[in-house]
Amino acid sequence: MLTAQLPGLKTVLALGAHCDDIEIGCGGALLRLLKENSGLVVYWVVFASSPARKLEAEKAAGLFLAGAAKADVRVHAFRDGFLPYHGIEVKESFEALKAAVNPDLIFTHHRQDLHQDHRIVSELTWNTWRNHLIWEYEIPKYDGDLGAPNVFMELPEAVYRRKVELIRECYPTQWGKNWFSEDTFLGLMRIRGMECQAQSRHAEAFYGRKITL
């Protein structure tokens, strides 16, 4: 197993189709990176929201990014489930981001995700940033589209428990969904921790489509 460092990490871009995607997919990684990299700048961009969910997302971003030197949070108001049909406007949002940020690391959705909104965010990520380190995260859901990721980040207990605590605290509108539960989030991180032999027994996992060492 290859263990690598991320030296000189200064700017991170986290992209999510929906208001809780970033937190679920890479919230632990962001918490750990912020703890280990002083002066880190994070751009946090969500594309689909409603007025209520936007407030939740802004609260979550503020808490997850509390340790950032700079946090640029953008929550767009595209309709949930309709991102492919807002193609021009979503693409323009990506182009505006490209002009604003040159990130060292990008978090985005996995390209094999079965949710149409997730897939278009992943596709546009790769279309927009051609020479950047991109880690595709996973979202557990009814569709059963979890795969075999090849990049793992071990999460200390304080980090993975904080991740779950913040998700529960910030998204009361989602509590009624049967998958939106502490055991779902902890269970997936436990499985990924087992797969990478994490000492903490928990990890987040990603898909690194192209990585040059």
C-alpha positions as CSV (number, residue, x, y, z in Angstrom):
1,M,0.0,0.0,0.0
2,L,1.4,3.4,-1.0
3,T,1.2,6.1,1.6
4,A,1.6,9.6,0.3
5,Q,1.6,13.1,1.7
6,L,0.1,16.3,0.3
7,P,3.0,18.8,0.8
8,G,2.4,22.5,0.1
9,L,-1.4,22.2,0.1
10,K,-2.7,25.8,0.0
11,T,-6.1,25.8,-1.8
12,V,-8.9,23.2,-1.8
13,L,-12.0,23.3,-3.9
14,A,-15.0,21.2,-2.7
15,L,-17.9,20.8,-5.1
16,G,-21.3,19.3,-4.3
17,A,-24.5,18.9,-6.3
18,H,-26.7,19.2,-3.2
19,C,-26.4,20.9,0.2
20,D,-25.1,17.9,2.2
21,D,-23.0,16.2,-0.4
22,I,-19.7,17.7,0.5
23,E,-20.1,17.0,4.2
24,I,-21.1,13.4,3.6
25,G,-18.5,12.7,0.8
26,C,-15.4,14.5,2.1
27,G,-16.3,16.3,5.3
28,G,-13.9,14.2,7.3
29,A,-11.1,14.8,4.9
30,L,-11.7,18.5,5.0
31,L,-11.7,18.6,8.8
32,R,-8.4,16.6,8.8
33,L,-6.7,18.7,6.1
34,L,-7.7,21.9,7.9
35,K,-6.2,20.6,11.1
36,E,-3.0,19.6,9.5
37,N,-2.5,22.6,7.1
38,S,-2.4,26.0,8.6
39,G,-3.3,28.8,6.2
40,L,-5.5,26.6,4.0
41,V,-8.0,28.4,1.7
42,V,-11.2,26.4,0.9
43,Y,-13.8,27.1,-1.8
44,W,-17.0,25.3,-1.0
45,V,-19.6,25.3,-3.8
46,V,-23.1,23.8,-3.9
47,F,-25.3,23.9,-7.0
48,A,-28.8,22.8,-6.1
49,S,-30.7,24.1,-3.1
50,S,-33.9,25.6,-1.7
51,P,-34.2,28.5,0.7
52,A,-34.3,26.2,3.7
53,R,-31.5,24.0,2.6
54,K,-29.3,26.9,1.7
55,L,-29.4,28.1,5.3
56,E,-28.5,24.6,6.4
57,A,-25.6,24.4,3.9
58,E,-24.2,27.8,4.9
59,K,-24.3,26.8,8.6
60,A,-22.6,23.5,7.9
61,A,-19.9,25.2,5.8
62,G,-19.2,27.7,8.5
63,L,-18.7,24.9,11.1
64,F,-16.7,22.5,8.9
65,L,-14.4,25.4,7.7
66,A,-14.0,27.0,11.0
67,G,-10.2,26.4,10.9
68,A,-9.7,27.8,7.3
69,A,-7.6,30.9,6.7
70,K,-10.2,31.8,4.1
71,A,-13.6,30.2,3.4
72,D,-15.4,31.1,0.1
73,V,-18.9,29.5,0.3
74,R,-21.2,29.7,-2.7
75,V,-24.7,28.0,-2.6
76,H,-26.5,28.2,-5.9
77,A,-30.3,27.8,-6.3
78,F,-30.6,25.3,-9.1
79,R,-33.4,22.8,-8.8
80,D,-32.7,19.5,-7.2
81,G,-32.7,16.7,-9.7
82,F,-32.6,19.0,-12.7
83,L,-29.0,20.0,-13.0
84,P,-28.6,18.4,-16.5
85,Y,-31.5,20.6,-17.7
86,H,-29.8,23.7,-16.4
87,G,-26.7,22.8,-18.4
88,I,-25.7,26.2,-19.7
89,E,-26.1,28.0,-16.4
90,V,-24.3,25.3,-14.5
91,K,-21.4,25.3,-17.0
92,E,-21.2,29.1,-16.7
93,S,-20.9,28.7,-12.9
94,F,-18.0,26.4,-13.4
95,E,-16.3,28.8,-15.8
96,A,-16.6,31.6,-13.2
97,L,-15.0,29.3,-10.6
98,K,-12.2,28.5,-13.0
99,A,-11.4,32.2,-13.3
100,A,-11.5,32.6,-9.5
101,V,-9.5,29.6,-8.2
102,N,-6.6,27.5,-9.1
103,P,-6.9,24.7,-6.5
104,D,-4.2,22.3,-5.4
105,L,-6.9,19.6,-4.6
106,I,-10.5,19.3,-5.9
107,F,-13.2,17.2,-4.3
108,T,-16.1,16.2,-6.6
109,H,-18.6,13.5,-7.2
110,H,-17.7,10.1,-8.5
111,R,-18.3,9.9,-12.3
112,Q,-20.1,6.5,-11.9
113,D,-22.6,7.9,-9.4
114,L,-26.1,7.0,-10.5
115,H,-27.7,10.4,-9.5
116,Q,-27.9,12.6,-12.5
117,D,-27.0,15.8,-10.6
118,H,-23.9,14.1,-9.2
119,R,-22.7,12.9,-12.6
120,I,-22.9,16.3,-14.2
121,V,-20.9,18.0,-11.5
122,S,-18.2,15.3,-11.9
123,E,-18.2,15.7,-15.7
124,L,-18.0,19.5,-15.5
125,T,-15.2,19.2,-12.9
126,W,-13.0,17.3,-15.3
127,N,-14.0,19.5,-18.3
128,T,-13.0,22.6,-16.3
129,W,-9.8,21.6,-14.6
130,R,-7.6,19.5,-16.8
131,N,-4.3,19.5,-14.9
132,H,-5.4,19.3,-11.3
133,L,-5.5,16.7,-8.5
134,I,-9.1,15.5,-8.4
135,W,-10.5,13.1,-5.8
136,E,-14.0,11.8,-6.5
137,Y,-16.0,11.1,-3.4
138,E,-18.9,8.7,-2.8
139,I,-22.4,9.2,-1.5
140,P,-24.3,6.2,0.0
141,K,-27.9,5.9,-1.4
142,Y,-30.8,3.7,-2.4
143,D,-29.3,3.2,-5.9
144,G,-26.5,1.0,-4.5
145,D,-23.8,2.4,-6.6
146,L,-20.8,2.2,-4.2
147,G,-17.7,0.9,-6.0
148,A,-14.0,0.1,-5.3
149,P,-12.2,3.4,-4.5
150,N,-8.5,3.6,-4.7
151,V,-7.6,6.6,-2.5
152,F,-8.1,6.5,1.2
153,M,-7.7,9.0,4.0
154,E,-7.7,7.7,7.6
155,L,-9.8,9.7,10.0
156,P,-8.9,10.0,13.7
157,E,-11.8,9.3,16.0
158,A,-12.3,12.9,16.9
159,V,-12.5,13.8,13.2
160,Y,-15.0,11.1,12.1
161,R,-17.2,11.7,15.1
162,R,-17.2,15.4,14.6
163,K,-18.1,14.9,10.9
164,V,-21.2,12.9,11.9
165,E,-22.1,15.3,14.7
166,L,-22.1,18.3,12.4
167,I,-24.1,16.5,9.6
168,R,-26.8,15.6,12.1
169,E,-26.8,19.1,13.7
170,C,-26.9,21.1,10.4
171,Y,-29.5,19.1,8.3
172,P,-32.7,18.7,10.3
173,T,-34.7,18.7,7.0
174,Q,-33.1,15.4,6.1
175,W,-33.7,13.5,9.3
176,G,-36.8,11.8,8.0
177,K,-34.9,10.0,5.2
178,N,-34.1,6.4,6.0
179,W,-30.5,6.5,4.8
180,F,-29.7,9.8,6.6
181,S,-28.5,8.3,9.9
182,E,-25.4,8.1,12.0
183,D,-25.0,4.4,11.4
184,T,-25.0,4.9,7.6
185,F,-22.2,7.4,7.8
186,L,-20.2,5.6,10.4
187,G,-20.7,2.2,8.7
188,L,-19.3,3.4,5.4
189,M,-16.3,5.0,7.0
190,R,-15.7,1.8,9.0
191,I,-15.7,-0.3,5.9
192,R,-13.3,2.0,4.1
193,G,-11.1,2.0,7.2
194,M,-11.0,-1.8,7.2
195,E,-10.1,-1.7,3.5
196,C,-7.0,0.5,4.1
197,Q,-6.1,-0.9,7.5
198,A,-6.6,2.4,9.2
199,Q,-5.4,2.4,12.8
200,S,-8.5,4.4,13.8
201,R,-10.6,1.8,12.0
202,H,-12.3,4.6,10.0
203,A,-11.5,6.4,6.7
204,E,-13.1,8.2,3.8
205,A,-12.4,6.8,0.3
206,F,-12.1,8.5,-3.1
207,Y,-11.5,7.7,-6.7
208,G,-8.3,9.1,-8.1
209,R,-8.8,8.8,-11.8
210,K,-5.5,10.4,-12.8
211,I,-2.7,11.0,-10.3
212,T,0.9,11.8,-11.2
213,L,3.6,11.1,-8.6
